[in-house]
Amino acid sequence: MEFLTEHFDDFVNGFFRSLSIALWGAVGSLLLGTLLAVFRVSPIPVLQGFGAAYVTLVRNTPLTVLLFGMAFGVPGLGINASFYLFGVVTLILYTAAFVCEAIRSGIATVPIGQAEAARAIGLTFGQSLGLVILPQAMRSVVPPVGSVIIAMIKNSAVVGAAGVGSDLFSVYKRMTSALGYAPLPVLTAVAVAFLIMTLSTGALLALAERRMAVAR
């Protein structure tokens, strides 16, 4: 592990770079996924159709295809940005489709009587969804949404491979290609770094699930 002691700062910087990709991806996908779930249960056919089409298209498209399309197709339209931004946006767009389905499944677990009671007291669709249905649904979606977020953290390595720069994958390439270190030890260190992120996320999600279970 000589490479780790000599280039520890590079690994730390790569870790936080990869962590930032995962954090932005988690926040963005949760927000967009919730919005898409609202579209899918909306009484407006156009929104329902858009949500269904988005989820079907994105869930059946490989992440790498979306990444290359974003990185090399979007600039052709005159929209230029860093690979980091393109990578994070793609990760959000991809993960949001899976978050949407997890949240929609949670909405389906809320008894229909809750929505009928909300309408009976004069709440609009948006009010009943935001004040009555979603708060109850969120208690049951922590495990599936958590699984999606953990998968997204691992997918952030694919984003790094697309050329984000300064992340853990870039550190791995530089250590093995430019500096000549053996690939297996370096890859092991990178895997441990991702394991730290996923296990920490899993622990936080387990804590959130327990707290919500107590609140029922």
ABEGO torsion letter per residue (X at the ends): XAAAAAAAAAAAAAAAAAAAAAAAAAAAAAAAAAAAAAAAABABAAAAAAAAAAAAAAAABBAAAAAAAAAAAAAAAGBBBBAAAAAAAAAAAAAAAAAAAAAAAAAAABBAAAAAAAAAAGBBAAAAAAAAAAAAAAAAAAAAAAAAAAAAAAAAAAAAAAGAEGBAAAAAAAAAAAAGBBAAAAAAAAAAAAAAAAAAAAAAAAAAAAAAAAAX
